[in-house]
Amino acid sequence: MATSTPSLTATPDAYLVPSAPAEPTPVAEIVEALRMIGPLQGLSDDEYAWLARHGAERVGETGALIFREGEPACNLNFILRGEIHVRRRHSGPMAFFIGRTGQMTGLLPYSRMKGYGGDGYTTGPVWVLDIHRSLFPEMLQAIPSIGQRCVSVMLDRVREVTRIEQQAEKLTALGKLAANLSHELNNPASAAQRSAASLFAELREYGDKKYQLGASCRSTETCEQLYTWGTRTRAEMAEYPSQASEQRDEPLAVADREAKILVWLQQHGVSEAWNIAPAIAETRFPLNKLDEFATEFPAEVIGPAIATFASSLRVERMAETIVNSTVRIFDLISAIKDYSYMDQAPIQDVDLPQSITTTLSMFGSRLADIRVEMEFDSELPEISAYGSELNQVWTVLIENALDAMPDGGTLRLTTKLQGQMATVEIWNTGEGIPEELQTRIFEPFFTTKAPGKGLGLGLDTAHRIVSKHSGFLRVECNERGTCFQVRLPLDQAQAY
C-alpha cells in the first residue's frame, strides 16, 4: 500500500508540483524500474517488491519543483525516470547537484540531513518513487543490506558535495582576484598606451622645433652655448630637492608655476606659449633659469630654443611614463607568481610578512579609502607551509576586513613570534561581528553578507587550511576593532 507524500509548502503558482499518477503503476513495472537503480542492484525480488509496494509515486513535467531549499527532508527518493537539477537560490544559475535516472538520493537512513540544500527542478518528464522516513525502520528490517548501501551512497555524496563546494569557493576567489588584478593592470596599461600614442606626434613636433632652432642659430658659438645651457639646466633639475618637487607636484602649485611661465613666455613674444608652459611647469625646471636664458641669448633664438627644450621635456616625460607603467605591470605579474608560488614545490619556506604584502597588493584597487598599517616582527623566522594555501587564508581575511569597512577605515597587519608559534593578526575598524554570531562564522555556508555577496565558505576554507598546518584561527572583537588571529607552528615536524 502506497504512503502519502507530504505536500510542498508555499509553492509559487509559477511552478508545477509533481503528484501521484492518475492510475497507479503496476508493481511489476515499478520493480523493473527499480532494477535500474545502481545502489539497489543485487536485491532479491521480494526486496524490490517491498520498495515498489511501500513507495509513493510522483510524476511531473519539465520545470516541476520536486523540493524547495530549506524544506524539511522527509523522503528517500529513487529517480526512476528523468533528471533533476538542484540549484541554490543565491549561488547563480550553476547546478549544485544533478540527479539522473538510476540514482538514489534525498534523505537516507542514518543521515543527519535536516533540510534540502537547494531547489530541485525537473528538466523533462520525471518519475520518482519516495520512501517516507517513517518507513525507514521497517525498510531496514525487510531489506537488511539497504543500510550499508545507503551509507555508501552517503559517503559518495559527501565527497562530491565537498568537491563542488571547494571548486565553487576557488572559482569565486579566482573571480575576485581577477577583478582586482584587471583593475590594477588597467591603470598602468592605459597610461602606457596613451603615452605611446602621443609619443609619435610629439617626436615629429620635436623634429620640427629642432629644425626651426637650427635655422635661428646664426653661429656655431650660439649652438654650443645652447647645448651648454641645456646640459647645465638638466643637471640642476636632477639635483633639485625632492621636497620642493613634491610641493610642485600638487595641482595648485603646478597651476601657479604654469601661470608664471605663461606670463614670462608672452612677455618675450614666444609663440604657442599656452602649449609650452604646461610642459615646463610639470617638471623640476627652476624658474630663475628663464631670466638667465633671456640674458644669454638673442631675442630671435628665445622662442625656438624654449619650444625645443619644452618639447624634449614632454618626450622624456612620456617615455618615463611608459617605463614606469611597464615596471608596474611587471611588478604585478611578479606578485601574482609569488602569490600562487608558480613553478615551486607545494611546501615552501614562507616569509610571512612578504606573503601578506604580496596578497595585499592584489587588493590595491580597494585601498583608496583605507589606511594600511603594517607591523612585522623582524625576528620572525620563515616557516614551512603550503605557501599558496596560506595566501588563500590572507586573501579571505583581508577581503572580509575590507568588506567590513565600505566607507573607509584602518587595516592593520601584524606578525610576531610567540614561543614556537608565529602569530599573524589582521585588524579592521569596521562595525564588528555580533557576539552571538562569533561562534558560527567558521561554519560552512554561514555568512553575514547580503544574499548573493558570498557563499559562506571563505572562513570555513581558511579554518581548514590553518588546521591543516596544525595551527589555530580565532576572532576577537573589542573597542580597537575586529581581529582575526592566525597562529602557526614554526617547526615543520609540528606542522606535518
C-alpha positions in Angstrom: 0.0 0.0 0.0 1.4 3.3 -1.0 2.0 6.0 1.6 1.0 9.6 1.2 3.8 12.1 0.4 4.0 15.4 2.4 2.9 18.3 0.3 5.2 21.1 -0.7 4.6 24.2 1.4 4.2 27.7 0.0 4.9 26.7 -3.6 4.6 29.6 -6.1 1.9 29.2 -8.7 4.5 29.6 -11.4 5.9 26.1 -10.5 4.4 22.8 -11.3 4.2 20.3 -8.4 4.8 16.6 -9.2 1.9 14.4 -7.9 0.8 10.8 -7.9 -0.1 9.4 -11.4 -3.8 9.2 -12.2 -3.5 5.4 -12.4 -1.0 3.7 -10.1 1.7 1.9 -12.0 1.7 -1.9 -11.7 4.1 -3.2 -9.1 5.9 -5.3 -11.7 6.7 -2.2 -13.8 8.0 -0.3 -10.7 10.2 -3.3 -9.9 11.7 -3.3 -13.4 12.5 0.4 -13.0 14.0 -0.2 -9.5 16.4 -2.7 -11.0 18.0 0.2 -12.9 18.9 1.9 -9.6 22.6 1.4 -9.2 22.9 1.1 -5.4 20.0 -1.4 -5.4 21.5 -3.9 -7.8 21.6 -7.4 -6.3 18.4 -7.2 -4.2 16.1 -10.1 -4.2 12.7 -10.0 -6.0 10.9 -9.8 -2.7 13.0 -6.8 -1.6 12.4 -5.0 -4.8 8.7 -5.7 -4.4 8.7 -4.3 -0.9 10.0 -1.0 -2.1 7.5 -0.9 -5.0 4.6 -1.6 -2.7 5.6 0.8 0.1 6.9 3.7 -2.1 4.8 6.7 -3.2 5.0 7.6 -6.9 5.3 11.1 -8.2 5.3 12.2 -11.8 5.9 15.7 -13.3 6.7 17.6 -16.4 9.5 19.9 -17.3 10.0 22.7 -14.7 8.3 20.8 -11.9 9.5 21.7 -8.4 10.4 18.4 -6.6 11.5 20.1 -3.4 12.4 23.6 -2.0 15.6 24.8 -0.4 15.3 24.7 3.4 12.2 22.5 3.3 12.5 19.6 5.8 13.7 16.4 4.1 11.2 13.6 4.6 11.7 11.1 1.8 14.3 8.8 0.3 14.0 9.3 -3.4 14.5 6.8 -6.3 14.7 8.6 -9.7 13.1 6.0 -12.0 13.0 8.3 -15.0 14.1 11.8 -15.8 16.6 14.3 -14.5 16.6 16.7 -11.5 18.8 19.8 -11.2 19.4 21.3 -7.7 20.3 25.0 -7.5 20.8 27.2 -4.6 18.9 30.4 -4.8 21.8 32.8 -4.2 24.6 31.0 -6.0 23.8 31.8 -9.6 22.5 29.5 -12.4 25.0 26.8 -11.9 23.5 23.5 -10.8 24.8 22.4 -7.4 23.7 18.8 -7.9 22.3 16.8 -10.8 20.2 13.7 -10.1 19.6 11.4 -13.1 17.7 8.2 -13.8 19.1 5.3 -11.7 20.1 7.3 -8.7 19.1 7.1 -5.1 19.0 10.5 -3.3 17.1 12.6 -0.8 17.1 11.7 2.9 19.0 8.5 3.6 18.8 6.3 6.7 21.4 7.3 9.3 21.8 10.7 7.6 21.8 13.9 9.7 20.3 15.8 6.8 17.6 18.2 8.1 16.5 20.1 5.0 17.1 20.3 1.3 20.2 22.3 0.3 18.6 23.8 -2.8 15.6 23.9 -5.1 15.1 20.7 -7.1 13.7 21.2 -10.6 12.9 18.7 -13.3 14.5 19.2 -16.8 12.0 16.9 -18.5 9.3 14.3 -17.7 10.2 12.7 -14.4 9.0 9.7 -12.4 10.1 9.4 -8.8 9.4 6.8 -6.1 9.5 8.1 -2.5 10.0 6.2 0.8 8.9 8.3 3.7 11.2 8.4 6.7 8.6 6.8 9.0 9.1 3.6 7.0 12.9 3.5 7.4 12.9 1.1 10.4 10.6 -1.3 8.6 12.6 -1.0 5.4 15.9 -1.8 7.3 14.3 -5.0 8.7 12.8 -6.0 5.3 16.0 -5.3 3.4 19.0 -5.9 5.7 21.5 -4.7 3.1 19.9 -1.4 2.5 21.7 0.2 5.4 25.1 -0.5 4.0 24.0 0.6 0.5 22.7 3.9 1.9 25.9 4.6 3.8 28.0 4.0 0.7 25.8 6.5 -1.2 26.0 9.0 1.6 29.8 8.9 1.7 30.0 9.3 -2.1 27.6 12.2 -1.8 29.6 13.9 0.9 32.8 13.6 -1.1 31.1 15.0 -4.2 29.4 17.9 -2.4 32.7 18.8 -0.7 34.5 18.8 -4.0 31.8 21.0 -5.6 31.9 23.4 -2.6 35.6 23.7 -2.8 35.5 24.3 -6.5 32.8 26.9 -6.2 34.9 28.7 -3.5 38.0 28.6 -5.6 36.1 30.0 -8.6 34.7 32.7 -6.5 38.1 33.6 -5.1 39.6 33.5 -8.6 36.9 35.8 -10.0 37.5 38.4 -7.2 41.3 38.1 -7.7 40.9 38.5 -11.5 38.7 41.6 -11.0 41.2 43.2 -8.6 44.1 42.4 -10.9 42.4 43.7 -14.0 41.7 47.0 -12.3 45.3 47.2 -11.1 46.7 46.4 -14.6 44.3 48.7 -16.4 45.8 51.9 -14.9 49.4 51.4 -15.9 48.4 49.8 -19.2 46.2 52.7 -20.1 48.9 55.2 -19.1 51.5 53.4 -21.2 49.1 53.2 -24.2 48.2 56.9 -24.0 51.9 58.0 -23.7 53.0 55.7 -26.6 50.2 57.0 -28.8 51.2 60.7 -28.1 54.9 60.0 -28.4 54.7 59.6 -32.2 53.2 63.1 -32.7 55.5 64.6 -30.1 58.6 63.2 -31.7 57.5 64.7 -35.1 56.9 68.1 -33.5 60.2 67.9 -31.7 61.9 67.3 -35.0 60.2 70.4 -36.4 61.3 72.5 -33.4 64.9 71.3 -33.8 64.8 72.4 -37.4 63.5 75.8 -36.6 66.1 76.2 -33.8 68.8 75.3 -36.2 67.6 77.9 -38.7 67.6 80.6 -36.0 71.2 79.9 -34.8 73.4 82.2 -36.9 76.7 80.8 -35.5 78.3 77.7 -34.1 79.1 79.6 -30.9 75.4 80.1 -30.2 74.7 76.4 -30.7 77.4 75.5 -28.3 76.0 77.9 -25.7 72.5 76.4 -26.1 73.9 72.9 -25.6 75.9 74.1 -22.5 72.8 75.8 -21.1 70.6 72.8 -21.6 73.2 70.4 -20.0 73.6 72.7 -17.0 69.9 73.2 -16.6 69.2 69.4 -16.7 71.9 68.8 -14.1 70.3 71.4 -11.8 66.8 69.8 -12.4 68.2 66.4 -11.4 69.7 67.8 -8.1 66.6 69.8 -7.2 65.4 69.0 -3.7 62.8 66.2 -3.7 60.7 68.1 -1.1 60.3 71.1 -3.4 59.5 68.6 -6.2 56.7 67.1 -4.1 55.3 70.5 -3.4 55.3 71.3 -7.1 53.5 68.1 -7.9 50.5 69.4 -6.1 47.8 70.6 -8.6 47.6 74.1 -7.2 51.4 74.5 -7.1 51.7 73.3 -10.7 48.9 75.6 -11.9 50.7 78.5 -10.1 54.0 77.7 -11.8 52.3 77.3 -15.2 50.7 80.8 -14.9 54.1 82.4 -14.1 55.8 80.6 -17.0 53.0 81.6 -19.4 53.4 85.3 -18.4 57.1 85.1 -19.0 56.7 83.5 -22.4 54.2 86.0 -23.5 56.4 88.9 -22.4 59.2 87.6 -24.5 57.0 87.0 -27.6 57.2 83.2 -27.6 54.5 81.7 -29.9 52.3 78.9 -28.7 53.1 79.8 -25.1 49.9 78.1 -24.0 51.4 74.8 -25.2 54.9 75.3 -23.9 54.1 76.4 -20.3 52.4 73.2 -19.1 55.3 71.0 -20.4 57.8 73.1 -18.3 55.6 73.6 -15.3 55.2 69.8 -14.7 59.0 69.3 -14.4 61.6 70.4 -11.9 62.7 73.3 -14.1 63.9 76.2 -11.9 62.0 79.4 -12.9 65.1 81.5 -12.4 66.7 79.7 -15.4 64.2 81.6 -17.7 65.6 85.0 -16.8 69.1 83.6 -17.1 68.3 82.3 -20.6 66.9 85.7 -21.7 70.2 87.5 -20.8 72.5 84.9 -22.5 70.8 84.6 -25.9 69.4 87.0 -28.6 65.6 87.5 -28.8 65.2 85.6 -32.1 66.6 82.5 -30.5 64.5 82.5 -27.3 61.2 81.3 -29.0 62.6 78.3 -31.0 65.0 77.3 -28.2 62.4 77.3 -25.4 59.9 75.5 -27.6 62.5 72.8 -28.5 63.5 72.4 -24.8 59.8 72.1 -23.8 59.2 69.5 -26.5 62.2 67.4 -25.4 60.9 67.6 -21.7 57.5 66.3 -22.9 59.0 63.5 -24.9 61.1 62.4 -21.8 58.1 62.5 -19.6 56.1 60.3 -22.0 59.0 57.8 -22.2 59.2 57.9 -18.4 55.5 57.2 -18.0 55.8 54.2 -20.4 58.8 52.8 -18.4 57.1 53.3 -15.0 53.8 51.8 -16.3 55.5 48.7 -17.7 57.5 48.3 -14.5 54.3 48.4 -12.5 52.8 45.8 -14.8 55.8 43.5 -14.3 55.6 44.1 -10.6 52.0 42.9 -10.6 52.9 39.9 -12.7 55.7 39.1 -10.3 53.3 39.5 -7.3 50.9 37.0 -8.9 53.7 34.5 -9.4 54.7 35.0 -5.7 51.1 34.8 -4.7 50.5 31.5 -6.4 54.0 30.1 -5.8 54.1 29.3 -9.5 56.8 26.7 -10.6 57.6 25.9 -7.0 57.2 22.9 -4.7 54.0 22.7 -2.7 55.7 23.1 0.7 57.7 26.3 0.9 59.8 28.2 3.5 57.4 31.0 3.7 58.3 34.6 4.7 55.1 35.6 6.4 55.5 39.4 6.0 56.3 39.0 2.3 53.4 36.6 1.8 51.0 39.0 3.4 52.4 42.0 1.5 52.1 40.1 -1.8 48.5 39.2 -1.0 47.7 42.8 -0.1 49.0 44.0 -3.5 46.1 42.1 -5.1 43.7 44.5 -3.4 45.3 47.7 -4.5 42.1 48.9 -6.2 40.2 48.7 -2.9 42.6 50.5 -0.7 41.8 54.1 -1.8 39.9 55.0 1.4 41.8 52.5 3.7 44.6 53.4 5.9 47.0 50.4 6.0 49.3 49.9 9.0 52.0 47.1 9.0 53.9 46.0 12.0 56.1 43.0 11.2 58.5 41.3 13.6 62.0 41.3 12.2 62.9 38.4 14.4 60.2 36.1 13.0 61.8 33.3 11.0 60.4 31.6 7.9 58.0 28.8 8.4 57.5 25.6 6.4 54.0 25.7 4.9 51.9 25.3 1.8 52.6 28.8 0.5 49.7 29.2 -2.0 47.2 27.9 0.6 48.4 30.4 3.2 48.0 33.2 0.7 44.4 32.0 0.3 43.9 32.4 4.0 45.3 36.0 3.9 43.0 36.7 0.9 39.9 35.6 2.8 40.8 37.6 5.9 41.8 40.8 4.1 38.8 40.7 1.9 36.5 40.2 4.8 38.2 43.2 6.6 37.7 45.4 3.6 34.1 44.3 3.2 33.6 45.4 6.9 34.8 48.9 6.0 32.8 50.1 3.0 33.2 53.7 3.9 36.9 53.5 4.8 38.9 52.7 7.9 42.1 51.2 9.2 43.5 47.9 8.2 46.3 46.8 10.5 48.5 43.8 9.7 51.0 42.4 12.3 53.2 39.4 12.7 55.1 38.4 15.9 56.9 35.5 17.4 55.3 33.9 20.4 57.3 30.9 21.7 57.4 28.3 19.0 54.4 29.8 17.2 54.2 32.5 14.5 51.2 34.8 15.1 49.5 36.9 12.3 46.8 39.4 13.2 44.6 41.1 10.7 42.6 44.0 12.3 39.9 46.2 10.9 37.9 49.1 12.3 34.6 48.0 10.8 31.4 47.7 12.7 32.4 44.3 14.1 30.7 40.9 14.4 27.9 40.5 17.0 28.9 38.3 19.9 26.2 35.8 19.3 27.5 35.1 15.7 31.2 34.9 16.6 30.9 31.2 17.3 29.2 30.5 13.9 31.3 32.4 11.4 33.6 29.4 10.7 30.6 27.2 9.9 30.3 26.3 6.2 27.6 28.2 4.3 27.1 30.6 7.2 27.6 34.3 6.2 26.7 37.7 7.5 26.8 39.2 4.0 23.8 40.1 1.9 22.4 37.3 -0.3 24.5 36.9 -3.5 27.5 38.5 -1.9 29.1 35.4 -0.5 28.7 31.6 -0.3 29.7 31.4 3.4 32.7 29.2 2.5 35.6 31.6 2.9 36.2 31.4 6.6 35.5 27.7 6.6 38.2 27.2 3.9 40.6 29.4 5.9 39.9 27.5 9.1 40.5 24.2 7.3 43.8 25.4 5.8 45.1 26.7 9.2 44.1 23.4 10.8 45.9 21.5 8.1 49.1 23.3 9.3 48.3 22.3 12.9 47.5 26.0 13.6 44.7 28.0 15.2 42.3 30.6 13.8 40.2 32.7 16.1 38.3 36.0 16.1 38.2 38.8 18.7 36.1 42.0 18.8 36.8 44.8 21.1 37.0 48.6 21.2 40.0 48.6 18.9 38.2 46.7 16.1 37.8 43.2 14.9 40.9 40.9 14.9 41.4 37.6 13.1 44.4 35.9 14.7 46.3 33.0 13.0 48.8 31.0 14.9 51.1 28.6 13.0 53.9 26.4 14.4 57.5 27.2 13.3 58.8 23.6 13.4 58.0 21.6 10.3 57.7 18.5 12.4 54.9 20.1 14.4 53.0 21.1 11.3 53.3 17.8 9.5 
